[in-house]
Amino acid sequence: MHPELHRFLSRYIGAVALALAPVIFTAFVSMPLNLARHPGEQAVVGQAWKHMT
């Protein structure tokens, strides 16, 4: 691979990863807070359903 292409691709992939990291982290942290439980857990039967907005 050409050195300039390798440098460009490594910088491009790094920039994309750095841009997506906060988005993925925010979604991972905020989903249990909005659902009032973790996504894999069963919902409590008596718990009132709350809209996410």
Summary of the structure (lengths in Angstrom):
residues: 53
radius of gyration: 19.4
end to end distance: 48.5
largest distance: 62.1
contacts: 79
relative contact order: 0.08
helix: 62%
strand: 0%
